[in-house]
Amino acid sequence: MNGVPISGEVVAAVATAFVGGGGAAAIIVKAMSKPVDDATADKIRAEAKEAAQRTASSEVDTLREIIAEVRASEAKKSERIDSLETRLEKLEERERHALTRAAVHEAWDQLAFNFITGHDRKFPPPPPLAHRPLPEATE
């Protein structure tokens, strides 16, 4: 106690000598292993935190990949819809032209039929133009 520091080993040796045996040694070992246990616990917590961060990072990457796939799929669907709309417009235009041609042709057929029946009364009438309206679009 005159200012000389005493090491942990000396204290352990003296305590073992006084107490005289294994029980004291176990207490001393337990006391000396506390810093090691604390360091091990800190290491385990740090590793668990790192694993959680890796898992979260992996989940974020997976979600980003899924979002990219969904966006690509939606873009593809949008392109397909645009293509179908263009095709539909062209088909509607074709139908308008076909109906116009049929109307003009029907008048010509009637004139030709009248001319022919003027010379041959037994000539059969022309067959009607079969026009079925398109079914209405449902959404």
N, CA, C and O of each residue as an XYZ file, in Angstrom:
556
protein
N       0.799     -1.174      0.000
C       0.000      0.000      0.000
C       0.845      1.243      0.000
O       0.363      2.334      0.304
N       2.042      1.091     -0.323
C       2.946      2.222     -0.367
C       3.079      2.761     -1.771
O       4.115      3.322     -2.128
N       2.027      2.595     -2.583
C       2.022      3.147     -3.921
C       2.504      2.200     -4.979
O       2.645      2.599     -6.134
N       2.767      0.948     -4.631
C       3.209     -0.029     -5.614
C       1.963     -0.703     -6.193
O       1.146     -1.237     -5.444
N       1.813     -0.682     -7.508
C       0.635     -1.323     -8.087
C       0.744     -2.843     -7.984
O       1.824     -3.416     -8.124
N      -0.381     -3.470     -7.740
C      -0.416     -4.924     -7.614
C      -1.150     -5.467     -8.837
O      -2.240     -5.010     -9.180
N      -0.534     -6.446     -9.482
C      -1.152     -7.000    -10.686
C      -2.255     -7.976    -10.309
O      -2.326     -8.446     -9.173
N      -3.120     -8.277    -11.285
C      -4.227     -9.208    -11.073
C      -3.741    -10.603    -10.761
O      -4.390    -11.338    -10.016
N      -2.607    -10.975    -11.321
C      -2.076    -12.315    -11.087
C      -1.620    -12.481     -9.642
O      -1.821    -13.529     -9.028
N      -1.009    -11.442     -9.117
C      -0.544    -11.483     -7.729
C      -1.742    -11.591     -6.802
O      -1.731    -12.372     -5.850
N      -2.774    -10.806     -7.081
C      -3.980    -10.850     -6.255
C      -4.584    -12.240     -6.324
O      -5.015    -12.782     -5.306
N      -4.620    -12.825     -7.522
C      -5.177    -14.162     -7.678
C      -4.368    -15.185     -6.900
O      -4.941    -16.058     -6.248
N      -3.063    -15.093     -6.957
C      -2.202    -16.044     -6.249
C      -2.374    -15.919     -4.745
O      -2.450    -16.927     -4.041
N      -2.435    -14.697     -4.249
C      -2.597    -14.470     -2.808
C      -3.963    -14.972     -2.357
O      -4.081    -15.618     -1.316
N      -4.996    -14.673     -3.144
C      -6.340    -15.107     -2.769
C      -6.428    -16.621     -2.769
O      -7.091    -17.203     -1.910
N      -5.777    -17.258     -3.709
C      -5.777    -18.715     -3.769
C      -5.072    -19.292     -2.551
O      -5.529    -20.284     -1.984
N      -3.995    -18.699     -2.156
C      -3.247    -19.175     -0.993
C      -4.073    -19.027      0.276
O      -4.051    -19.916      1.127
N      -4.807    -17.915      0.422
C      -5.610    -17.699      1.626
C      -6.828    -18.615      1.662
O      -7.121    -19.238      2.683
N      -7.516    -18.687      0.560
C      -8.743    -19.470      0.550
C      -8.393    -20.946      0.480
O      -9.107    -21.783      1.033
N      -7.339    -21.257     -0.171
C      -6.813    -22.591     -0.153
C      -7.433    -23.561     -1.122
O      -7.584    -24.733     -0.775
N      -7.785    -23.166     -2.260
C      -8.207    -24.236     -3.127
C      -8.967    -23.827     -4.357
O      -8.930    -22.694     -4.837
N      -9.692    -24.884     -4.849
C     -10.369    -24.792     -6.132
C     -11.506    -23.801     -6.163
O     -11.701    -23.154     -7.192
N     -12.266    -23.644     -5.100
C     -13.395    -22.725     -5.103
C     -12.948    -21.303     -5.339
O     -13.574    -20.557     -6.092
N     -11.865    -20.935     -4.693
C     -11.354    -19.582     -4.860
C     -10.813    -19.386     -6.260
O     -10.973    -18.320     -6.854
N     -10.174    -20.414     -6.785
C      -9.617    -20.310     -8.128
C     -10.739    -20.121     -9.146
O     -10.592    -19.363    -10.105
N     -11.849    -20.806     -8.936
C     -12.976    -20.668     -9.854
C     -13.531    -19.253     -9.809
O     -13.894    -18.690    -10.842
N     -13.598    -18.683     -8.621
C     -14.094    -17.312     -8.483
C     -13.154    -16.345     -9.182
O     -13.595    -15.417     -9.860
N     -11.870    -16.563     -9.016
C     -10.886    -15.674     -9.633
C     -10.944    -15.800    -11.151
O     -10.904    -14.797    -11.863
N     -11.037    -17.039    -11.647
C     -11.115    -17.245    -13.096
C     -12.374    -16.582    -13.637
O     -12.353    -15.947    -14.692
N     -13.467    -16.740    -12.901
C     -14.727    -16.118    -13.333
C     -14.570    -14.608    -13.399
O     -15.013    -13.983    -14.363
N     -13.952    -14.017    -12.399
C     -13.767    -12.569    -12.378
C     -12.845    -12.121    -13.510
O     -13.064    -11.076    -14.121
N     -11.823    -12.912    -13.780
C     -10.878    -12.526    -14.823
C     -11.456    -12.755    -16.230
O     -11.027    -12.106    -17.183
N     -12.430    -13.678    -16.367
C     -12.973    -13.953    -17.693
C     -14.121    -13.015    -18.066
O     -14.601    -13.060    -19.199
N     -14.569    -12.170    -17.144
C     -15.662    -11.239    -17.443
C     -15.335    -10.331    -18.626
O     -16.185    -10.181    -19.503
N     -14.151     -9.717    -18.701
C     -13.854     -8.888    -19.873
C     -13.890     -9.695    -21.182
O     -14.315     -9.183    -22.218
N     -13.443    -10.951    -21.127
C     -13.472    -11.794    -22.326
C     -14.919    -12.075    -22.719
O     -15.267    -12.024    -23.899
N     -15.764    -12.372    -21.730
C     -17.184    -12.617    -22.005
C     -17.850    -11.377    -22.588
O     -18.639    -11.466    -23.528
N     -17.523    -10.218    -22.017
C     -18.090     -8.967    -22.544
C     -17.649     -8.730    -23.986
O     -18.451     -8.327    -24.827
N     -16.379     -8.981    -24.266
C     -15.865     -8.789    -25.627
C     -16.530     -9.772    -26.594
O     -16.856     -9.412    -27.725
N     -16.727    -11.011    -26.146
C     -17.392    -12.009    -26.989
C     -18.835    -11.595    -27.278
O     -19.305    -11.710    -28.410
N     -19.530    -11.116    -26.254
C     -20.911    -10.664    -26.440
C     -20.966     -9.482    -27.404
O     -21.842     -9.416    -28.267
N     -20.022     -8.547    -27.250
C     -19.970     -7.401    -28.169
C     -19.727     -7.869    -29.607
O     -20.333     -7.359    -30.549
N     -18.829     -8.849    -29.755
C     -18.532     -9.368    -31.088
C     -19.770    -10.043    -31.686
O     -20.072     -9.846    -32.862
N     -20.477    -10.826    -30.895
C     -21.686    -11.509    -31.379
C     -22.739    -10.492    -31.794
O     -23.387    -10.646    -32.830
N     -22.910     -9.436    -30.969
C     -23.881     -8.392    -31.320
C     -23.483     -7.701    -32.622
O     -24.336     -7.442    -33.471
N     -22.200     -7.402    -32.785
C     -21.726     -6.739    -34.005
C     -21.942     -7.642    -35.225
O     -22.356     -7.172    -36.284
N     -21.658     -8.948    -35.068
C     -21.861     -9.876    -36.183
C     -23.342    -10.005    -36.530
O     -23.704    -10.090    -37.703
N     -24.192    -10.019    -35.510
C     -25.636    -10.100    -35.760
C     -26.126     -8.848    -36.477
O     -26.948     -8.922    -37.390
N     -25.608     -7.695    -36.049
C     -25.996     -6.440    -36.699
C     -25.538     -6.441    -38.156
O     -26.279     -6.023    -39.046
N     -24.317     -6.911    -38.394
C     -23.787     -6.965    -39.759
C     -24.613     -7.926    -40.621
O     -24.898     -7.632    -41.782
N     -24.994     -9.069    -40.054
C     -25.815    -10.032    -40.797
C     -27.181     -9.430    -41.119
O     -27.705     -9.627    -42.215
N     -27.756     -8.696    -40.166
C     -29.048     -8.047    -40.404
C     -28.925     -7.003    -41.510
O     -29.813     -6.871    -42.352
N     -27.815     -6.264    -41.500
C     -27.601     -5.258    -42.547
C     -27.431     -5.924    -43.914
O     -27.944     -5.425    -44.915
N     -26.713     -7.049    -43.958
C     -26.549     -7.768    -45.228
C     -27.894     -8.288    -45.726
O     -28.196     -8.223    -46.918
N     -28.690     -8.803    -44.803
C     -30.014     -9.307    -45.174
C     -30.881     -8.179    -45.710
O     -31.540     -8.328    -46.738
N     -30.876     -7.045    -45.007
C     -31.669     -5.896    -45.458
C     -31.182     -5.420    -46.822
O     -31.989     -5.093    -47.693
N     -29.871     -5.381    -47.009
C     -29.312     -4.959    -48.293
C     -29.729     -5.924    -49.403
O     -30.079     -5.502    -50.506
N     -29.689     -7.213    -49.103
C     -30.103     -8.217    -50.083
C     -31.580     -8.064    -50.424
O     -31.967     -8.185    -51.587
N     -32.407     -7.798    -49.413
C     -33.840     -7.605    -49.654
C     -34.085     -6.369    -50.512
O     -34.933     -6.385    -51.403
N     -33.341     -5.300    -50.242
C     -33.479     -4.078    -51.042
C     -33.092     -4.359    -52.490
O     -33.778     -3.920    -53.413
N     -31.998     -5.088    -52.693
C     -31.579     -5.428    -54.060
C     -32.648     -6.265    -54.764
O     -32.955     -6.040    -55.935
N     -33.208     -7.229    -54.040
C     -34.266     -8.066    -54.619
C     -35.471     -7.227    -54.998
O     -36.032     -7.395    -56.081
N     -35.871     -6.325    -54.114
C     -37.017     -5.456    -54.402
C     -36.736     -4.560    -55.604
O     -37.623     -4.336    -56.427
N     -35.526     -4.054    -55.712
C     -35.178     -3.219    -56.869
C     -35.267     -4.022    -58.165
O     -35.747     -3.523    -59.182
N     -34.799     -5.275    -58.118
C     -34.884     -6.128    -59.304
C     -36.342     -6.388    -59.680
O     -36.703     -6.363    -60.857
N     -37.169     -6.636    -58.676
C     -38.596     -6.879    -58.940
C     -39.237     -5.642    -59.544
O     -40.001     -5.743    -60.504
N     -38.932     -4.474    -58.988
C     -39.491     -3.220    -59.512
C     -39.053     -3.017    -60.958
O     -39.855     -2.608    -61.798
N     -37.786     -3.299    -61.253
C     -37.294     -3.153    -62.630
C     -38.029     -4.110    -63.573
O     -38.378     -3.738    -64.694
N     -38.263     -5.345    -63.115
C     -38.994     -6.303    -63.948
C     -40.426     -5.848    -64.187
O     -40.942     -5.961    -65.299
N     -41.066     -5.332    -63.140
C     -42.451     -4.856    -63.282
C     -42.501     -3.677    -64.246
O     -43.389     -3.601    -65.095
N     -41.551     -2.760    -64.115
C     -41.520     -1.608    -65.029
C     -41.316     -2.058    -66.473
O     -41.970     -1.548    -67.383
N     -40.415     -3.008    -66.681
C     -40.177     -3.516    -68.041
C     -41.431     -4.198    -68.584
O     -41.784     -4.038    -69.753
N     -42.092     -4.953    -67.725
C     -43.323     -5.627    -68.147
C     -44.404     -4.612    -68.496
O     -45.107     -4.769    -69.493
N     -44.536     -3.579    -67.683
C     -45.539     -2.544    -67.952
C     -45.214     -1.794    -69.247
O     -46.117     -1.463    -70.015
N     -43.934     -1.526    -69.489
C     -43.543     -0.850    -70.729
C     -43.883     -1.727    -71.936
O     -44.357     -1.239    -72.962
N     -43.632     -3.026    -71.792
C     -43.946     -3.959    -72.878
C     -45.455     -3.995    -73.127
O     -45.902     -3.988    -74.274
N     -46.231     -4.033    -72.046
C     -47.691     -4.030    -72.185
C     -48.158     -2.739    -72.842
O     -49.046     -2.757    -73.694
N     -47.567     -1.629    -72.449
C     -47.944     -0.338    -73.026
C     -47.650     -0.313    -74.525
O     -48.464      0.164    -75.316
N     -46.481     -0.830    -74.911
C     -46.141     -0.901    -76.335
C     -47.137     -1.787    -77.082
O     -47.563     -1.455    -78.188
N     -47.502     -2.903    -76.478
C     -48.446     -3.821    -77.122
C     -49.813     -3.159    -77.271
O     -50.459     -3.289    -78.311
N     -50.248     -2.455    -76.241
C     -51.537     -1.761    -76.315
C     -51.498     -0.702    -77.410
O     -52.447     -0.568    -78.182
N     -50.398      0.051    -77.477
C     -50.266      1.060    -78.535
C     -50.333      0.405    -79.917
O     -50.988      0.917    -80.825
N     -49.651     -0.724    -80.062
C     -49.668     -1.444    -81.339
C     -51.081     -1.916    -81.678
O     -51.525     -1.796    -82.820
N     -51.782     -2.450    -80.681
C     -53.156     -2.913    -80.919
C     -54.082     -1.758    -81.262
O     -54.964     -1.901    -82.109
N     -53.890     -0.612    -80.612
C     -54.714      0.558    -80.931
C     -54.477      1.016    -82.365
O     -55.419      1.376    -83.070
N     -53.220      1.002    -82.793
C     -52.898      1.379    -84.173
C     -53.543      0.403    -85.154
O     -54.130      0.816    -86.155
N     -53.431     -0.891    -84.861
C     -54.046     -1.895    -85.737
C     -55.557     -1.728    -85.786
O     -56.166     -1.865    -86.847
N     -56.165     -1.433    -84.639
C     -57.612     -1.238    -84.593
C     -58.029     -0.036    -85.437
O     -59.022     -0.098    -86.161
N     -57.270      1.057    -85.343
C     -57.579      2.243    -86.157
C     -57.511      1.906    -87.646
O     -58.365      2.330    -88.424
N     -56.487      1.136    -88.037
C     -56.355      0.748    -89.446
C     -57.515     -0.145    -89.881
O     -58.041      0.009    -90.983
N     -57.910     -1.077    -89.017
C     -59.039     -1.953    -89.357
C     -60.344     -1.170    -89.460
O     -61.165     -1.444    -90.335
N     -60.538     -0.205    -88.578
C     -61.743      0.624    -88.657
C     -61.755      1.431    -89.951
O     -62.800      1.587    -90.582
N     -60.585      1.944    -90.345
C     -60.489      2.687    -91.605
C     -60.798      1.762    -92.785
O     -61.513      2.158    -93.705
N     -60.270      0.535    -92.768
C     -60.573     -0.435    -93.828
C     -62.058     -0.734    -93.893
O     -62.633     -0.839    -94.976
N     -62.675     -0.871    -92.728
C     -64.110     -1.166    -92.713
C     -64.906      0.000    -93.301
O     -65.852     -0.221    -94.056
N     -64.534      1.236    -92.963
C     -65.229      2.399    -93.538
C     -65.116      2.393    -95.057
O     -66.102      2.622    -95.758
N     -63.910      2.129    -95.565
C     -63.720      2.081    -97.019
C     -64.514      0.934    -97.634
O     -65.107      1.095    -98.701
N     -64.532     -0.218    -96.976
C     -65.282     -1.359    -97.509
C     -66.772     -1.051    -97.551
O     -67.453     -1.403    -98.514
N     -67.284     -0.392    -96.506
C     -68.705     -0.035    -96.496
C     -69.025      0.986    -97.583
O     -70.079      0.918    -98.215
N     -68.110      1.935    -97.798
C     -68.316      2.925    -98.862
C     -68.322      2.229   -100.221
O     -69.196      2.487   -101.048
N     -67.347      1.347   -100.453
C     -67.297      0.616   -101.724
C     -68.546     -0.241   -101.907
O     -69.081     -0.326   -103.012
N     -69.012     -0.875   -100.836
C     -70.210     -1.716   -100.938
C     -71.429     -0.877   -101.292
O     -72.262     -1.295   -102.095
N     -71.535      0.312   -100.691
C     -72.684      1.177   -100.995
C     -72.655      1.603   -102.458
O     -73.683      1.590   -103.135
N     -71.468      1.981   -102.943
C     -71.339      2.380   -104.348
C     -71.616      1.183   -105.252
O     -72.311      1.316   -106.260
N     -71.086      0.033   -104.905
C     -71.266     -1.161   -105.715
C     -72.724     -1.606   -105.723
O     -73.220     -2.091   -106.740
N     -73.410     -1.443   -104.600
C     -74.818     -1.842   -104.533
C     -75.659     -1.026   -105.512
O     -76.543     -1.565   -106.178
N     -75.381      0.262   -105.596
C     -76.111      1.101   -106.562
C     -75.819      0.640   -107.992
O     -76.727      0.566   -108.821
N     -74.562      0.334   -108.277
C     -74.195     -0.141   -109.608
C     -74.868     -1.481   -109.903
O     -75.373     -1.694   -111.005
N     -74.874     -2.392   -108.911
C     -75.547     -3.685   -109.086
C     -77.022     -3.493   -109.428
O     -77.555     -4.171   -110.306
N     -77.669     -2.582   -108.741
C     -79.093     -2.353   -108.982
C     -79.328     -1.820   -110.396
O     -80.258     -2.245   -111.081
N     -78.471     -0.880   -110.830
C     -78.596     -0.358   -112.198
C     -78.375     -1.465   -113.230
O     -79.114     -1.578   -114.208
N     -77.336     -2.285   -112.989
C     -77.046     -3.377   -113.924
C     -78.196     -4.381   -113.938
O     -78.582     -4.860   -115.005
N     -78.742     -4.702   -112.775
C     -79.860     -5.640   -112.707
C     -81.073     -5.090   -113.454
O     -81.732     -5.823   -114.193
N     -81.372     -3.804   -113.264
C     -82.500     -3.186   -113.975
C     -82.280     -3.234   -115.488
O     -83.213     -3.484   -116.251
N     -81.043     -2.994   -115.911
C     -80.739     -3.028   -117.349
C     -80.935     -4.438   -117.904
O     -81.551     -4.626   -118.953
N     -80.394     -5.437   -117.172
C     -80.490     -6.826   -117.641
C     -81.943     -7.293   -117.641
O     -82.387     -7.924   -118.600
N     -82.686     -6.991   -116.580
C     -84.085     -7.443   -116.536
C     -84.936     -6.730   -117.571
O     -86.017     -7.208   -117.915
N     -84.466     -5.591   -118.074
C     -85.161     -4.941   -119.179
C     -85.084     -5.788   -120.430
O     -85.980     -5.713   -121.271
N     -84.049     -6.587   -120.582
C     -83.877     -7.447   -121.748
C     -84.275     -8.891   -121.452
O     -84.737     -9.601   -122.345
N     -84.099     -9.330   -120.207
C     -84.407    -10.723   -119.856
C     -85.096    -10.724   -118.496
O     -84.442    -10.612   -117.459
N     -86.401    -10.849   -118.511
C     -87.187    -10.748   -117.279
C     -86.926    -11.907   -116.315
O     -87.241    -11.785   -115.131
N     -86.377    -13.000   -116.768
C     -86.156    -14.170   -115.916
C     -84.784    -14.143   -115.226
O     -84.450    -15.070   -114.487
N     -84.006    -13.117   -115.454
C     -82.667    -13.035   -114.857
C     -82.806    -12.906   -113.335
O     -83.591    -12.087   -112.858
N     -82.044    -13.717   -112.558
C     -82.196    -13.670   -111.096
C     -81.601    -12.384   -110.511
O     -80.662    -11.812   -111.064
N     -82.159    -11.948   -109.393
C     -81.612    -10.741   -108.765
C     -80.235    -11.025   -108.157
O     -79.909    -12.175   -107.866
N     -79.434     -9.981   -107.968
C     -78.107    -10.189   -107.369
C     -78.252    -10.586   -105.896
O     -79.209    -10.191   -105.230
N     -77.312    -11.353   -105.408
C     -77.373    -11.701   -103.983
C     -77.097    -10.452   -103.137
O     -76.344     -9.569   -103.549
N     -77.704    -10.390   -101.973
C     -77.453     -9.213   -101.134
C     -76.024     -9.239   -100.602
O     -75.423    -10.296   -100.414
N     -75.517     -8.063   -100.371
C     -74.199     -7.978    -99.737
C     -74.369     -8.333    -98.267
O     -75.166     -7.724    -97.554
N     -73.627     -9.302    -97.840
C     -73.736     -9.724    -96.438
C     -72.872     -8.797    -95.598
O     -71.647     -8.784    -95.710
N     -73.523     -8.047    -94.780
C     -72.779     -7.171    -93.873
C     -73.310     -7.418    -92.476
O     -74.470     -7.142    -92.167
N     -72.446     -7.935    -91.658
C     -72.817     -8.132    -90.263
C     -72.083     -7.080    -89.451
O     -70.873     -6.911    -89.604
N     -72.791     -6.380    -88.601
C     -72.095     -5.388    -87.776
C     -71.132     -6.081    -86.813
O     -71.374     -7.200    -86.362
N     -70.049     -5.394    -86.517
C     -69.074     -5.920    -85.566
C     -69.676     -5.899    -84.169
O     -70.453     -5.000    -83.848
N     -69.336     -6.863    -83.344
C     -69.847     -6.834    -81.968
C     -69.291     -5.616    -81.236
O     -68.176     -5.166    -81.498
N     -70.082     -5.107    -80.332
C     -69.656     -3.933    -79.567
C     -68.508     -4.326    -78.640
O     -68.489     -5.419    -78.074
N     -67.573     -3.426    -78.504
C     -66.439     -3.668    -77.616
C     -66.913     -3.568    -76.172
O     -67.684     -2.677    -75.816
N     -66.444     -4.485    -75.362
C     -66.774     -4.444    -73.932
C     -65.500     -4.222    -73.147
O     -64.430     -4.709    -73.514
N     -65.628     -3.494    -72.080
C     -64.449     -3.221    -71.247
C     -64.689     -3.679    -69.851
O     -63.816     -3.538    -68.996
